[in-house]
Amino acid sequence: MVLAFATGIGYGGFGVFGDELISLKVPRIKSFFATGHLLPGQVPLWDYLDHTFGVPYNISRLVVPGLVGLIAGLMVLVIGLGVWALLRRKRIAVYSWVSLQRCFS
């Protein structure tokens, strides 16, 4: 459920921050996995997606914010599971703010 909400929020915000996300500069990685070296220079994310996967600018402007929302939702879930596992291991019965402070101090 968290992943669906996070992806929906990211997709819904494509009009606000879609252009900024796909204009981010990424390193050129054409031969990175074969040689382990990055190529000199940087390209916009939409240009990389267009040349590597054939995703046009308009589609990447819609898809990338949804993927960023999905990644943010995954991070929230991983952090939540980590805190839950830590609290479960320490056998704290009450999950209040005070007990969390005691756990991390």
PADO-852916 format. One line per 2 residues: number of its first residue (from 1); their letters; for each residue x, y, z of C-alpha. Coordinates in Angstrom, 2 decimals. Example, Ala and Ser with C-alpha at 12.3 -4.5 7.8 and 13.67 -1.06 7.14 Angstrom:
REM residues 2
1) as) 12.30,-4.50,7.80; 13.67,-1.06,7.14 .
//
This chain:
REM residues 105
1) mv) 0.00,0.00,0.00; 2.87,2.34,0.83 .
3) la) 4.47,1.65,-2.55; 1.23,2.42,-4.40 .
5) fa) 0.79,5.73,-2.57; 4.42,6.75,-3.05 .
7) tg) 4.32,5.91,-6.76; 1.04,7.78,-7.14 .
9) ig) 2.43,10.84,-5.41; 5.50,10.76,-7.64 .
11) yg) 3.41,10.34,-10.78; 1.01,13.07,-9.69 .
13) gf) 3.89,15.47,-9.24; 5.30,15.10,-12.75 .
15) gv) 3.97,18.53,-13.69; 5.78,20.10,-10.76 .
17) fg) 9.15,18.36,-10.80; 9.12,16.12,-13.88 .
19) de) 11.25,18.44,-16.01; 13.79,18.94,-13.22 .
21) li) 14.18,15.20,-12.65; 14.79,14.30,-16.27 .
23) sl) 17.16,17.23,-16.70; 19.51,15.89,-14.02 .
25) kv) 23.00,15.25,-15.34; 24.19,11.64,-15.20 .
27) pr) 27.65,10.32,-16.09; 28.10,8.63,-19.44 .
29) ik) 28.24,4.90,-18.75; 28.29,3.29,-22.18 .
31) sf) 31.21,0.99,-21.43; 31.14,1.08,-17.61 .
33) fa) 30.05,-2.52,-17.12; 32.51,-3.88,-19.70 .
35) tg) 35.59,-1.86,-18.75; 34.78,-0.39,-15.35 .
37) hl) 35.51,3.15,-16.56; 33.13,6.06,-17.02 .
39) lp) 33.26,8.09,-20.19; 34.17,11.78,-19.83 .
41) gq) 31.33,14.26,-19.55; 27.71,14.10,-18.45 .
43) vp) 24.38,13.94,-20.28; 20.82,14.75,-19.19 .
45) lw) 18.84,11.77,-17.92; 16.25,12.04,-20.70 .
47) dy) 19.00,11.91,-23.33; 20.46,8.78,-21.72 .
49) ld) 17.02,7.13,-21.59; 16.34,8.09,-25.20 .
51) ht) 19.60,6.69,-26.59; 19.83,3.61,-24.35 .
53) fg) 16.22,2.43,-24.08; 14.48,4.40,-26.83 .
55) vp) 12.17,6.19,-24.37; 11.14,9.56,-25.82 .
57) yn) 11.27,12.80,-23.83; 7.51,13.02,-23.19 .
59) is) 7.26,9.47,-21.88; 10.33,9.78,-19.67 .
61) rl) 8.90,13.02,-18.25; 5.90,10.98,-17.06 .
63) vv) 7.67,7.78,-15.98; 10.72,9.08,-14.09 .
65) pg) 8.78,10.88,-11.29; 6.75,7.71,-10.70 .
67) lv) 9.95,5.68,-10.43; 11.42,8.22,-8.01 .
69) gl) 8.26,7.92,-5.91; 8.55,4.14,-5.99 .
71) ia) 12.19,4.32,-4.84; 11.21,6.71,-2.04 .
73) gl) 8.46,4.30,-0.95; 10.93,1.41,-0.92 .
75) mv) 13.29,3.46,1.24; 10.47,4.19,3.71 .
77) lv) 9.63,0.49,3.89; 13.25,-0.56,4.41 .
79) ig) 13.76,2.02,7.17; 10.48,1.01,8.80 .
81) lg) 11.39,-2.67,8.71; 14.80,-1.87,10.16 .
83) vw) 13.32,0.06,13.07; 10.74,-2.66,13.62 .
85) al) 13.42,-5.37,13.66; 15.55,-3.33,16.06 .
87) lr) 12.66,-2.76,18.44; 11.61,-6.40,18.22 .
89) rk) 15.12,-7.57,19.01; 15.40,-5.31,22.06 .
91) ri) 11.99,-6.57,23.27; 10.53,-3.14,23.97 .
93) av) 6.83,-3.65,24.59; 5.71,-0.03,24.21 .
95) ys) 6.54,1.73,20.95; 6.45,5.30,22.18 .
97) wv) 8.77,8.18,21.36; 10.48,7.82,24.75 .
99) sl) 11.18,4.14,24.18; 12.64,4.95,20.76 .
101) qr) 14.94,7.53,22.35; 16.09,4.99,24.93 .
103) cf) 16.72,2.47,22.17; 19.02,4.78,20.19 .
105) s) 20.88,6.38,23.08 .
//
